[in-house]
Amino acid sequence: ELIRSNDPTIIAFAKALLSGEDISVFEMDVHMSMLEGSVGILPRRLMVADHDLFMARAVMRDNDILIAE
């Protein structure tokens, strides 16, 4: 797990940054809004492969995005 956030702009920005660095990312919990009633209280998670984690964290830190530790 790289990021956990319920802010869709942070998720979109992080995915764009990672894609620019050729780091594959998988977004989890996308469809949880149906269960919560589309309120947006449940966070989404961005997952990266173990071998990309160090670089992905560096990209997030360089762009002032808080990461899950």
All heavy atoms as TSV, in Angstrom:
chain	resi	resn	atom	element	x	y	z
A	1	GLU	N	N	0.846	-1.186	0.000
A	1	GLU	CA	C	0.000	0.000	0.000
A	1	GLU	C	C	0.883	1.238	0.000
A	1	GLU	O	O	1.736	1.395	0.857
A	1	GLU	CB	C	-0.908	-0.006	1.225
A	1	GLU	CG	C	-1.792	1.214	1.300
A	1	GLU	CD	C	-2.705	1.197	2.513
A	1	GLU	OE1	O	-3.025	0.116	3.018
A	1	GLU	OE2	O	-3.064	2.288	2.932
A	2	LEU	N	N	0.634	2.102	-0.950
A	2	LEU	CA	C	1.408	3.333	-1.062
A	2	LEU	C	C	0.653	4.503	-0.460
A	2	LEU	O	O	1.197	5.266	0.329
A	2	LEU	CB	C	1.726	3.604	-2.536
A	2	LEU	CG	C	2.513	4.869	-2.826
A	2	LEU	CD1	C	3.905	4.796	-2.220
A	2	LEU	CD2	C	2.599	5.106	-4.319
A	3	ILE	N	N	-0.602	4.669	-0.852
A	3	ILE	CA	C	-1.403	5.808	-0.399
A	3	ILE	C	C	-2.782	5.319	-0.002
A	3	ILE	O	O	-3.340	4.423	-0.624
A	3	ILE	CB	C	-1.562	6.852	-1.526
A	3	ILE	CG1	C	-0.224	7.440	-1.892
A	3	ILE	CG2	C	-2.520	7.955	-1.128
A	3	ILE	CD1	C	-0.296	8.382	-3.055
A	4	ARG	N	N	-3.338	5.972	1.003
A	4	ARG	CA	C	-4.728	5.745	1.402
A	4	ARG	C	C	-5.353	7.131	1.572
A	4	ARG	O	O	-4.917	7.911	2.401
A	4	ARG	CB	C	-4.777	4.985	2.712
A	4	ARG	CG	C	-6.172	4.670	3.185
A	4	ARG	CD	C	-6.132	3.952	4.491
A	4	ARG	NE	N	-5.471	2.666	4.291
A	4	ARG	CZ	C	-5.775	1.565	4.947
A	4	ARG	NH1	N	-6.704	1.584	5.858
A	4	ARG	NH2	N	-5.130	0.447	4.702
A	5	SER	N	N	-6.372	7.430	0.761
A	5	SER	CA	C	-6.995	8.748	0.814
A	5	SER	C	C	-8.425	8.686	0.299
A	5	SER	O	O	-8.747	7.868	-0.556
A	5	SER	CB	C	-6.193	9.740	-0.039
A	5	SER	OG	O	-6.824	11.000	-0.057
A	6	ASN	N	N	-9.256	9.563	0.822
A	6	ASN	CA	C	-10.603	9.677	0.280
A	6	ASN	C	C	-10.732	10.932	-0.587
A	6	ASN	O	O	-11.821	11.316	-0.971
A	6	ASN	CB	C	-11.665	9.639	1.381
A	6	ASN	CG	C	-11.465	10.704	2.432
A	6	ASN	OD1	O	-10.486	11.428	2.408
A	6	ASN	ND2	N	-12.378	10.790	3.363
A	7	ASP	N	N	-9.619	11.561	-0.900
A	7	ASP	CA	C	-9.586	12.726	-1.783
A	7	ASP	C	C	-9.275	12.254	-3.209
A	7	ASP	O	O	-8.146	11.841	-3.499
A	7	ASP	CB	C	-8.516	13.704	-1.308
A	7	ASP	CG	C	-8.500	15.007	-2.096
A	7	ASP	OD1	O	-9.093	15.059	-3.192
A	7	ASP	OD2	O	-7.884	15.969	-1.609
A	8	PRO	N	N	-10.258	12.331	-4.108
A	8	PRO	CA	C	-10.033	11.824	-5.467
A	8	PRO	C	C	-8.968	12.597	-6.242
A	8	PRO	O	O	-8.341	12.048	-7.143
A	8	PRO	CB	C	-11.401	11.944	-6.133
A	8	PRO	CG	C	-12.176	12.888	-5.300
A	8	PRO	CD	C	-11.613	12.840	-3.918
A	9	THR	N	N	-8.723	13.852	-5.886
A	9	THR	CA	C	-7.701	14.618	-6.601
A	9	THR	C	C	-6.304	14.120	-6.255
A	9	THR	O	O	-5.429	14.077	-7.123
A	9	THR	CB	C	-7.813	16.124	-6.299
A	9	THR	OG1	O	-7.693	16.347	-4.891
A	9	THR	CG2	C	-9.146	16.670	-6.776
A	10	ILE	N	N	-6.084	13.742	-5.008
A	10	ILE	CA	C	-4.780	13.206	-4.604
A	10	ILE	C	C	-4.537	11.867	-5.297
A	10	ILE	O	O	-3.438	11.607	-5.795
A	10	ILE	CB	C	-4.696	13.051	-3.074
A	10	ILE	CG1	C	-4.637	14.433	-2.430
A	10	ILE	CG2	C	-3.489	12.216	-2.671
A	10	ILE	CD1	C	-4.675	14.423	-0.927
A	11	ILE	N	N	-5.564	11.028	-5.335
A	11	ILE	CA	C	-5.438	9.725	-5.989
A	11	ILE	C	C	-5.109	9.904	-7.468
A	11	ILE	O	O	-4.195	9.263	-7.999
A	11	ILE	CB	C	-6.728	8.897	-5.809
A	11	ILE	CG1	C	-6.976	8.586	-4.330
A	11	ILE	CG2	C	-6.697	7.636	-6.644
A	11	ILE	CD1	C	-5.968	7.666	-3.690
A	12	ALA	N	N	-5.832	10.791	-8.147
A	12	ALA	CA	C	-5.605	11.017	-9.579
A	12	ALA	C	C	-4.207	11.584	-9.833
A	12	ALA	O	O	-3.517	11.160	-10.770
A	12	ALA	CB	C	-6.665	11.954	-10.140
A	13	PHE	N	N	-3.772	12.539	-9.001
A	13	PHE	CA	C	-2.451	13.143	-9.167
A	13	PHE	C	C	-1.355	12.104	-8.945
A	13	PHE	O	O	-0.393	12.008	-9.721
A	13	PHE	CB	C	-2.294	14.316	-8.202
A	13	PHE	CG	C	-1.006	15.070	-8.335
A	13	PHE	CD1	C	-0.540	15.497	-9.562
A	13	PHE	CD2	C	-0.254	15.360	-7.210
A	13	PHE	CE1	C	0.657	16.199	-9.678
A	13	PHE	CE2	C	0.941	16.068	-7.311
A	13	PHE	CZ	C	1.393	16.484	-8.550
A	14	ALA	N	N	-1.514	11.294	-7.897
A	14	ALA	CA	C	-0.520	10.264	-7.601
A	14	ALA	C	C	-0.438	9.247	-8.735
A	14	ALA	O	O	0.658	8.842	-9.138
A	14	ALA	CB	C	-0.860	9.574	-6.285
A	15	LYS	N	N	-1.583	8.840	-9.269
A	15	LYS	CA	C	-1.577	7.888	-10.381
A	15	LYS	C	C	-0.886	8.475	-11.605
A	15	LYS	O	O	-0.136	7.779	-12.289
A	15	LYS	CB	C	-3.013	7.484	-10.724
A	15	LYS	CG	C	-3.614	6.529	-9.717
A	15	LYS	CD	C	-5.091	6.278	-9.943
A	15	LYS	CE	C	-5.375	5.628	-11.262
A	15	LYS	NZ	N	-6.817	5.296	-11.433
A	16	ALA	N	N	-1.097	9.760	-11.872
A	16	ALA	CA	C	-0.450	10.409	-13.011
A	16	ALA	C	C	1.066	10.475	-12.814
A	16	ALA	O	O	1.832	10.223	-13.750
A	16	ALA	CB	C	-1.024	11.809	-13.216
A	17	LEU	N	N	1.496	10.809	-11.606
A	17	LEU	CA	C	2.932	10.869	-11.323
A	17	LEU	C	C	3.587	9.501	-11.483
A	17	LEU	O	O	4.660	9.383	-12.084
A	17	LEU	CB	C	3.167	11.376	-9.897
A	17	LEU	CG	C	2.856	12.845	-9.634
A	17	LEU	CD1	C	2.910	13.120	-8.141
A	17	LEU	CD2	C	3.815	13.740	-10.390
A	18	LEU	N	N	2.956	8.477	-10.942
A	18	LEU	CA	C	3.510	7.128	-11.025
A	18	LEU	C	C	3.532	6.631	-12.461
A	18	LEU	O	O	4.497	5.997	-12.891
A	18	LEU	CB	C	2.715	6.182	-10.132
A	18	LEU	CG	C	2.837	6.463	-8.635
A	18	LEU	CD1	C	1.832	5.634	-7.863
A	18	LEU	CD2	C	4.244	6.227	-8.142
A	19	SER	N	N	2.493	6.934	-13.197
A	19	SER	CA	C	2.453	6.531	-14.604
A	19	SER	C	C	3.575	7.211	-15.391
A	19	SER	O	O	4.169	6.607	-16.278
A	19	SER	CB	C	1.073	6.864	-15.157
A	19	SER	OG	O	1.105	7.307	-16.446
A	20	GLY	N	N	3.880	8.458	-15.050
A	20	GLY	CA	C	4.965	9.176	-15.703
A	20	GLY	C	C	6.328	8.570	-15.426
A	20	GLY	O	O	7.267	8.756	-16.197
A	21	GLU	N	N	6.437	7.836	-14.328
A	21	GLU	CA	C	7.693	7.159	-13.967
A	21	GLU	C	C	7.680	5.684	-14.354
A	21	GLU	O	O	8.550	4.926	-13.937
A	21	GLU	CB	C	7.934	7.284	-12.457
A	21	GLU	CG	C	8.146	8.704	-11.976
A	21	GLU	CD	C	9.445	9.302	-12.468
A	21	GLU	OE1	O	10.412	8.543	-12.686
A	21	GLU	OE2	O	9.491	10.526	-12.633
A	22	ASP	N	N	6.675	5.260	-15.117
A	22	ASP	CA	C	6.513	3.868	-15.542
A	22	ASP	C	C	6.398	2.898	-14.367
A	22	ASP	O	O	6.941	1.794	-14.394
A	22	ASP	CB	C	7.640	3.426	-16.477
A	22	ASP	CG	C	7.567	4.112	-17.825
A	22	ASP	OD1	O	6.435	4.362	-18.300
A	22	ASP	OD2	O	8.626	4.392	-18.411
A	23	ILE	N	N	5.697	3.336	-13.327
A	23	ILE	CA	C	5.426	2.491	-12.171
A	23	ILE	C	C	3.967	2.056	-12.252
A	23	ILE	O	O	3.069	2.897	-12.278
A	23	ILE	CB	C	5.697	3.242	-10.851
A	23	ILE	CG1	C	7.171	3.631	-10.756
A	23	ILE	CG2	C	5.267	2.400	-9.653
A	23	ILE	CD1	C	7.518	4.502	-9.571
A	24	SER	N	N	3.738	0.752	-12.305
A	24	SER	CA	C	2.373	0.230	-12.365
A	24	SER	C	C	1.692	0.423	-11.019
A	24	SER	O	O	2.277	0.153	-9.970
A	24	SER	CB	C	2.382	-1.251	-12.710
A	24	SER	OG	O	2.925	-1.442	-13.987
A	25	VAL	N	N	0.460	0.884	-11.067
A	25	VAL	CA	C	-0.302	1.147	-9.847
A	25	VAL	C	C	-1.691	0.530	-9.989
A	25	VAL	O	O	-2.254	0.493	-11.078
A	25	VAL	CB	C	-0.380	2.670	-9.561
A	25	VAL	CG1	C	-1.080	3.406	-10.667
A	25	VAL	CG2	C	-1.030	2.952	-8.237
A	26	PHE	N	N	-2.207	0.014	-8.879
A	26	PHE	CA	C	-3.539	-0.575	-8.860
A	26	PHE	C	C	-4.347	0.134	-7.790
A	26	PHE	O	O	-3.905	0.244	-6.645
A	26	PHE	CB	C	-3.461	-2.074	-8.559
A	26	PHE	CG	C	-4.804	-2.743	-8.544
A	26	PHE	CD1	C	-5.461	-3.031	-9.733
A	26	PHE	CD2	C	-5.410	-3.071	-7.345
A	26	PHE	CE1	C	-6.698	-3.645	-9.723
A	26	PHE	CE2	C	-6.648	-3.682	-7.325
A	26	PHE	CZ	C	-7.297	-3.974	-8.522
A	27	GLU	N	N	-5.519	0.643	-8.166
A	27	GLU	CA	C	-6.380	1.356	-7.228
A	27	GLU	C	C	-7.394	0.376	-6.634
A	27	GLU	O	O	-8.134	-0.287	-7.352
A	27	GLU	CB	C	-7.088	2.491	-7.949
A	27	GLU	CG	C	-7.857	3.399	-7.032
A	27	GLU	CD	C	-8.440	4.600	-7.751
A	27	GLU	OE1	O	-8.119	4.818	-8.933
A	27	GLU	OE2	O	-9.230	5.304	-7.116
A	28	MET	N	N	-7.415	0.322	-5.303
A	28	MET	CA	C	-8.345	-0.580	-4.613
A	28	MET	C	C	-9.449	0.228	-3.939
A	28	MET	O	O	-9.284	1.412	-3.659
A	28	MET	CB	C	-7.602	-1.409	-3.572
A	28	MET	CG	C	-6.589	-2.345	-4.189
A	28	MET	SD	S	-5.789	-3.406	-3.005
A	28	MET	CE	C	-7.116	-4.512	-2.608
A	29	ASP	N	N	-10.561	-0.439	-3.680
A	29	ASP	CA	C	-11.715	0.138	-2.984
A	29	ASP	C	C	-12.443	1.192	-3.812
A	29	ASP	O	O	-13.114	2.053	-3.267
A	29	ASP	CB	C	-11.310	0.731	-1.625
A	29	ASP	CG	C	-10.584	-0.268	-0.756
A	29	ASP	OD1	O	-10.980	-1.436	-0.761
A	29	ASP	OD2	O	-9.618	0.121	-0.084
A	30	VAL	N	N	-12.338	1.119	-5.119
A	30	VAL	CA	C	-12.976	2.095	-6.000
A	30	VAL	C	C	-14.493	2.013	-5.901
A	30	VAL	O	O	-15.176	3.030	-5.876
A	30	VAL	CB	C	-12.522	1.885	-7.463
A	30	VAL	CG1	C	-13.252	2.828	-8.393
A	30	VAL	CG2	C	-11.032	2.055	-7.583
A	31	HIS	N	N	-15.024	0.818	-5.823
A	31	HIS	CA	C	-16.471	0.639	-5.850
A	31	HIS	C	C	-17.100	0.579	-4.457
A	31	HIS	O	O	-18.273	0.259	-4.331
A	31	HIS	CB	C	-16.824	-0.611	-6.647
A	31	HIS	CG	C	-16.324	-0.549	-8.054
A	31	HIS	ND1	N	-16.834	0.317	-8.986
A	31	HIS	CD2	C	-15.318	-1.209	-8.670
A	31	HIS	CE1	C	-16.183	0.170	-10.123
A	31	HIS	NE2	N	-15.260	-0.753	-9.953
A	32	MET	N	N	-16.345	0.917	-3.439
A	32	MET	CA	C	-16.886	0.905	-2.085
A	32	MET	C	C	-17.909	2.014	-1.875
A	32	MET	O	O	-18.709	1.956	-0.952
A	32	MET	CB	C	-15.757	1.032	-1.059
A	32	MET	CG	C	-14.862	-0.182	-0.989
A	32	MET	SD	S	-15.724	-1.695	-0.572
A	32	MET	CE	C	-16.140	-1.373	1.119
A	33	SER	N	N	-17.919	3.036	-2.729
A	33	SER	CA	C	-18.870	4.138	-2.571
A	33	SER	C	C	-20.310	3.646	-2.690
A	33	SER	O	O	-21.220	4.243	-2.124
A	33	SER	CB	C	-18.602	5.237	-3.589
A	33	SER	OG	O	-18.795	4.755	-4.899
A	34	MET	N	N	-20.528	2.556	-3.429
A	34	MET	CA	C	-21.883	1.999	-3.528
A	34	MET	C	C	-22.353	1.489	-2.169
A	34	MET	O	O	-23.518	1.613	-1.821
A	34	MET	CB	C	-21.925	0.868	-4.553
A	34	MET	CG	C	-21.793	1.350	-5.974
A	34	MET	SD	S	-22.036	0.036	-7.166
A	34	MET	CE	C	-20.547	-0.927	-6.940
A	35	LEU	N	N	-21.434	0.944	-1.398
A	35	LEU	CA	C	-21.797	0.417	-0.086
A	35	LEU	C	C	-21.990	1.519	0.947
A	35	LEU	O	O	-22.781	1.368	1.865
A	35	LEU	CB	C	-20.719	-0.551	0.410
A	35	LEU	CG	C	-20.527	-1.812	-0.429
A	35	LEU	CD1	C	-19.355	-2.614	0.109
A	35	LEU	CD2	C	-21.788	-2.645	-0.428
A	36	GLU	N	N	-21.259	2.603	0.810
A	36	GLU	CA	C	-21.341	3.678	1.794
A	36	GLU	C	C	-22.382	4.728	1.426
A	36	GLU	O	O	-22.630	5.642	2.192
A	36	GLU	CB	C	-19.984	4.355	1.961
A	36	GLU	CG	C	-19.580	5.139	0.724
A	36	GLU	CD	C	-18.268	5.841	0.850
A	36	GLU	OE1	O	-17.268	5.176	1.117
A	36	GLU	OE2	O	-18.260	7.062	0.669
A	37	GLY	N	N	-22.979	4.638	0.254
A	37	GLY	CA	C	-23.987	5.604	-0.159
A	37	GLY	C	C	-23.418	6.809	-0.872
A	37	GLY	O	O	-23.998	7.884	-0.858
A	38	SER	N	N	-22.246	6.674	-1.485
A	38	SER	CA	C	-21.583	7.735	-2.258
A	38	SER	C	C	-21.260	8.980	-1.438
A	38	SER	O	O	-21.271	10.089	-1.944
A	38	SER	CB	C	-22.438	8.116	-3.474
A	38	SER	OG	O	-22.583	7.015	-4.331
A	39	VAL	N	N	-20.968	8.794	-0.161
A	39	VAL	CA	C	-20.614	9.911	0.709
A	39	VAL	C	C	-19.129	10.241	0.608
A	39	VAL	O	O	-18.712	11.368	0.826
A	39	VAL	CB	C	-21.004	9.603	2.176
A	39	VAL	CG1	C	-20.713	10.779	3.073
A	39	VAL	CG2	C	-22.459	9.219	2.272
A	40	GLY	N	N	-18.316	9.269	0.290
A	40	GLY	CA	C	-16.880	9.488	0.146
A	40	GLY	C	C	-16.097	9.374	1.430
A	40	GLY	O	O	-15.024	9.957	1.558
A	41	ILE	N	N	-16.615	8.637	2.407
A	41	ILE	CA	C	-15.902	8.541	3.680
A	41	ILE	C	C	-14.895	7.394	3.718
A	41	ILE	O	O	-13.976	7.414	4.522
A	41	ILE	CB	C	-16.882	8.392	4.869
A	41	ILE	CG1	C	-17.778	7.177	4.684
A	41	ILE	CG2	C	-17.681	9.647	5.058
A	41	ILE	CD1	C	-18.641	6.848	5.877
A	42	LEU	N	N	-15.078	6.400	2.855
A	42	LEU	CA	C	-14.139	5.287	2.832
A	42	LEU	C	C	-12.975	5.612	1.904
A	42	LEU	O	O	-13.177	5.983	0.753
A	42	LEU	CB	C	-14.827	4.004	2.365
A	42	LEU	CG	C	-15.910	3.458	3.296
A	42	LEU	CD1	C	-16.577	2.256	2.678
A	42	LEU	CD2	C	-15.328	3.110	4.643
A	43	PRO	N	N	-11.755	5.501	2.403
A	43	PRO	CA	C	-10.602	5.846	1.571
A	43	PRO	C	C	-10.317	4.817	0.482
A	43	PRO	O	O	-10.614	3.637	0.630
A	43	PRO	CB	C	-9.444	5.903	2.566
A	43	PRO	CG	C	-9.863	5.018	3.670
A	43	PRO	CD	C	-11.367	5.088	3.740
A	44	ARG	N	N	-9.731	5.301	-0.594
A	44	ARG	CA	C	-9.225	4.433	-1.661
A	44	ARG	C	C	-7.752	4.195	-1.392
A	44	ARG	O	O	-7.083	5.011	-0.762
A	44	ARG	CB	C	-9.405	5.089	-3.017
A	44	ARG	CG	C	-10.841	5.243	-3.405
A	44	ARG	CD	C	-10.954	5.867	-4.754
A	44	ARG	NE	N	-12.337	6.038	-5.130
A	44	ARG	CZ	C	-12.718	6.492	-6.304
A	44	ARG	NH1	N	-11.837	6.814	-7.215
A	44	ARG	NH2	N	-14.000	6.610	-6.571
A	45	ARG	N	N	-7.247	3.079	-1.891
A	45	ARG	CA	C	-5.841	2.744	-1.685
A	45	ARG	C	C	-5.162	2.554	-3.027
A	45	ARG	O	O	-5.736	1.979	-3.944
A	45	ARG	CB	C	-5.714	1.459	-0.876
A	45	ARG	CG	C	-6.262	1.581	0.515
A	45	ARG	CD	C	-6.219	0.284	1.253
A	45	ARG	NE	N	-7.212	-0.629	0.681
A	45	ARG	CZ	C	-7.196	-1.945	0.849
A	45	ARG	NH1	N	-6.238	-2.513	1.545
A	45	ARG	NH2	N	-8.123	-2.704	0.316
A	46	LEU	N	N	-3.930	3.051	-3.104
A	46	LEU	CA	C	-3.101	2.808	-4.282
A	46	LEU	C	C	-2.040	1.796	-3.897
A	46	LEU	O	O	-1.326	1.971	-2.906
A	46	LEU	CB	C	-2.426	4.095	-4.762
A	46	LEU	CG	C	-3.308	5.139	-5.412
A	46	LEU	CD1	C	-2.460	6.293	-5.930
A	46	LEU	CD2	C	-4.130	4.560	-6.534
A	47	MET	N	N	-1.949	0.747	-4.688
A	47	MET	CA	C	-1.008	-0.331	-4.438
A	47	MET	C	C	0.026	-0.370	-5.553
A	47	MET	O	O	-0.313	-0.123	-6.715
A	47	MET	CB	C	-1.747	-1.665	-4.393
A	47	MET	CG	C	-2.980	-1.676	-3.501
A	47	MET	SD	S	-2.617	-1.382	-1.782
A	47	MET	CE	C	-2.223	-3.038	-1.269
A	48	VAL	N	N	1.273	-0.651	-5.176
A	48	VAL	CA	C	2.342	-0.840	-6.164
A	48	VAL	C	C	3.071	-2.134	-5.817
A	48	VAL	O	O	2.992	-2.627	-4.692
A	48	VAL	CB	C	3.338	0.341	-6.193
A	48	VAL	CG1	C	2.656	1.624	-6.627
A	48	VAL	CG2	C	4.025	0.536	-4.866
A	49	ALA	N	N	3.775	-2.668	-6.782
A	49	ALA	CA	C	4.557	-3.889	-6.563
A	49	ALA	C	C	5.694	-3.607	-5.582
A	49	ALA	O	O	6.198	-2.485	-5.492
A	49	ALA	CB	C	5.116	-4.396	-7.886
A	50	ASP	N	N	6.094	-4.638	-4.853
A	50	ASP	CA	C	7.171	-4.495	-3.865
A	50	ASP	C	C	8.435	-3.914	-4.479
A	50	ASP	O	O	9.097	-3.068	-3.875
A	50	ASP	CB	C	7.495	-5.843	-3.222
A	50	ASP	CG	C	6.431	-6.298	-2.243
A	50	ASP	OD1	O	5.664	-5.450	-1.750
A	50	ASP	OD2	O	6.371	-7.510	-1.979
A	51	HIS	N	N	8.780	-4.356	-5.679
A	51	HIS	CA	C	10.028	-3.880	-6.277
A	51	HIS	C	C	9.933	-2.427	-6.747
A	51	HIS	O	O	10.954	-1.816	-7.042
A	51	HIS	CB	C	10.470	-4.798	-7.425
A	51	HIS	CG	C	9.505	-4.850	-8.567
A	51	HIS	ND1	N	8.463	-5.753	-8.607
A	51	HIS	CD2	C	9.419	-4.121	-9.703
A	51	HIS	CE1	C	7.780	-5.575	-9.718
A	51	HIS	NE2	N	8.331	-4.597	-10.397
A	52	ASP	N	N	8.734	-1.839	-6.805
A	52	ASP	CA	C	8.555	-0.436	-7.184
A	52	ASP	C	C	8.308	0.473	-5.983
A	52	ASP	O	O	8.242	1.693	-6.133
A	52	ASP	CB	C	7.363	-0.281	-8.140
A	52	ASP	CG	C	7.643	-0.835	-9.519
A	52	ASP	OD1	O	8.822	-0.800	-9.942
A	52	ASP	OD2	O	6.690	-1.295	-10.173
A	53	LEU	N	N	8.170	-0.098	-4.802
A	53	LEU	CA	C	7.756	0.667	-3.632
A	53	LEU	C	C	8.735	1.781	-3.267
A	53	LEU	O	O	8.326	2.910	-3.002
A	53	LEU	CB	C	7.533	-0.265	-2.441
A	53	LEU	CG	C	6.933	0.367	-1.191
A	53	LEU	CD1	C	5.595	1.028	-1.502
A	53	LEU	CD2	C	6.772	-0.672	-0.100
A	54	PHE	N	N	10.026	1.499	-3.256
A	54	PHE	CA	C	11.010	2.519	-2.890
A	54	PHE	C	C	10.932	3.725	-3.823
A	54	PHE	O	O	10.881	4.874	-3.375
A	54	PHE	CB	C	12.424	1.922	-2.897
A	54	PHE	CG	C	13.486	2.922	-2.548
A	54	PHE	CD1	C	13.719	3.260	-1.227
A	54	PHE	CD2	C	14.245	3.535	-3.540
A	54	PHE	CE1	C	14.691	4.198	-0.896
A	54	PHE	CE2	C	15.215	4.465	-3.222
A	54	PHE	CZ	C	15.446	4.793	-1.895
A	55	MET	N	N	10.901	3.469	-5.126
A	55	MET	CA	C	10.837	4.547	-6.103
A	55	MET	C	C	9.503	5.298	-6.014
A	55	MET	O	O	9.464	6.531	-6.105
A	55	MET	CB	C	11.038	4.007	-7.516
A	55	MET	CG	C	11.019	5.080	-8.569
A	55	MET	SD	S	12.319	6.292	-8.337
A	55	MET	CE	C	13.423	5.800	-9.590
A	56	ALA	N	N	8.406	4.566	-5.819
A	56	ALA	CA	C	7.087	5.191	-5.719
A	56	ALA	C	C	7.019	6.115	-4.503
A	56	ALA	O	O	6.481	7.225	-4.589
A	56	ALA	CB	C	6.009	4.125	-5.643
A	57	ARG	N	N	7.571	5.682	-3.379
A	57	ARG	CA	C	7.593	6.543	-2.181
A	57	ARG	C	C	8.428	7.798	-2.429
A	57	ARG	O	O	8.067	8.890	-1.990
A	57	ARG	CB	C	8.134	5.767	-0.990
A	57	ARG	CG	C	7.149	4.797	-0.423
A	57	ARG	CD	C	7.713	4.071	0.766
A	57	ARG	NE	N	6.687	3.254	1.394
A	57	ARG	CZ	C	6.932	2.307	2.273
A	57	ARG	NH1	N	8.185	2.043	2.631
A	57	ARG	NH2	N	5.948	1.619	2.793
A	58	ALA	N	N	9.532	7.652	-3.132
A	58	ALA	CA	C	10.375	8.808	-3.438
A	58	ALA	C	C	9.628	9.808	-4.322
A	58	ALA	O	O	9.693	11.023	-4.093
A	58	ALA	CB	C	11.661	8.361	-4.121
A	59	VAL	N	N	8.898	9.314	-5.303
A	59	VAL	CA	C	8.111	10.189	-6.188
A	59	VAL	C	C	7.057	10.932	-5.382
A	59	VAL	O	O	6.858	12.139	-5.559
A	59	VAL	CB	C	7.459	9.370	-7.329
A	59	VAL	CG1	C	6.463	10.213	-8.102
A	59	VAL	CG2	C	8.521	8.812	-8.257
A	60	MET	N	N	6.388	10.239	-4.460
A	60	MET	CA	C	5.355	10.878	-3.639
A	60	MET	C	C	5.961	11.931	-2.721
A	60	MET	O	O	5.435	13.030	-2.595
A	60	MET	CB	C	4.585	9.838	-2.817
A	60	MET	CG	C	3.792	8.835	-3.633
A	60	MET	SD	S	2.516	9.567	-4.679
A	60	MET	CE	C	3.276	9.427	-6.287
A	61	ARG	N	N	7.078	11.596	-2.084
A	61	ARG	CA	C	7.735	12.575	-1.199
A	61	ARG	C	C	8.189	13.802	-1.969
A	61	ARG	O	O	8.039	14.933	-1.492
A	61	ARG	CB	C	8.934	11.935	-0.498
A	61	ARG	CG	C	8.576	11.189	0.751
A	61	ARG	CD	C	9.833	10.845	1.558
A	61	ARG	NE	N	10.799	10.074	0.788
A	61	ARG	CZ	C	10.786	8.749	0.687
A	61	ARG	NH1	N	9.874	8.043	1.324
A	61	ARG	NH2	N	11.690	8.113	-0.026
A	62	ASP	N	N	8.732	13.613	-3.163
A	62	ASP	CA	C	9.200	14.733	-3.978
A	62	ASP	C	C	8.067	15.673	-4.378
A	62	ASP	O	O	8.313	16.835	-4.691
A	62	ASP	CB	C	9.902	14.229	-5.241
A	62	ASP	CG	C	11.242	13.580	-4.945
A	62	ASP	OD1	O	11.732	13.719	-3.795
A	62	ASP	OD2	O	11.784	12.918	-5.854
A	63	ASN	N	N	6.848	15.163	-4.373
A	63	ASN	CA	C	5.696	15.965	-4.766
A	63	ASN	C	C	4.782	16.290	-3.586
A	63	ASN	O	O	3.621	16.656	-3.779
A	63	ASN	CB	C	4.915	15.233	-5.864
A	63	ASN	CG	C	5.668	15.265	-7.166
A	63	ASN	OD1	O	5.646	16.236	-7.892
A	63	ASN	ND2	N	6.395	14.182	-7.468
A	64	ASP	N	N	5.305	16.150	-2.368
A	64	ASP	CA	C	4.592	16.516	-1.131
A	64	ASP	C	C	3.267	15.796	-0.951
A	64	ASP	O	O	2.283	16.375	-0.495
A	64	ASP	CB	C	4.382	18.029	-1.049
A	64	ASP	CG	C	5.680	18.791	-0.985
A	64	ASP	OD1	O	6.619	18.294	-0.339
A	64	ASP	OD2	O	5.771	19.875	-1.589
A	65	ILE	N	N	3.224	14.519	-1.326
A	65	ILE	CA	C	2.043	13.700	-1.102
A	65	ILE	C	C	2.349	12.761	0.055
A	65	ILE	O	O	3.361	12.060	0.041
A	65	ILE	CB	C	1.666	12.901	-2.366
A	65	ILE	CG1	C	1.305	13.863	-3.497
A	65	ILE	CG2	C	0.517	11.945	-2.069
A	65	ILE	CD1	C	1.011	13.180	-4.800
A	66	LEU	N	N	1.477	12.765	1.072
A	66	LEU	CA	C	1.680	11.908	2.221
A	66	LEU	C	C	1.476	10.457	1.820
A	66	LEU	O	O	0.556	10.131	1.085
A	66	LEU	CB	C	0.693	12.270	3.324
A	66	LEU	CG	C	0.838	13.678	3.909
A	66	LEU	CD1	C	-0.269	13.927	4.926
A	66	LEU	CD2	C	2.193	13.847	4.545
A	67	ILE	N	N	2.340	9.595	2.316
A	67	ILE	CA	C	2.277	8.179	1.961
A	67	ILE	C	C	2.034	7.339	3.202
A	67	ILE	O	O	2.341	7.751	4.326
A	67	ILE	CB	C	3.573	7.720	1.264
A	67	ILE	CG1	C	4.806	8.042	2.117
A	67	ILE	CG2	C	3.706	8.347	-0.105
A	67	ILE	CD1	C	6.104	7.535	1.574
A	68	ALA	N	N	1.482	6.163	3.009
A	68	ALA	CA	C	1.281	5.208	4.097
A	68	ALA	C	C	2.616	4.575	4.446
A	68	ALA	O	O	3.353	4.163	3.568
A	68	ALA	CB	C	0.270	4.145	3.682
A	69	GLU	N	N	2.941	4.520	5.704
A	69	GLU	CA	C	4.199	3.911	6.151
A	69	GLU	C	C	3.914	2.673	6.931
A	69	GLU	O	O	2.972	2.488	7.559
A	69	GLU	CB	C	5.004	4.892	7.005
A	69	GLU	CG	C	5.433	6.114	6.242
A	69	GLU	CD	C	6.706	5.928	5.423
A	69	GLU	OE1	O	7.433	4.970	5.664
A	69	GLU	OE2	O	6.937	6.752	4.566
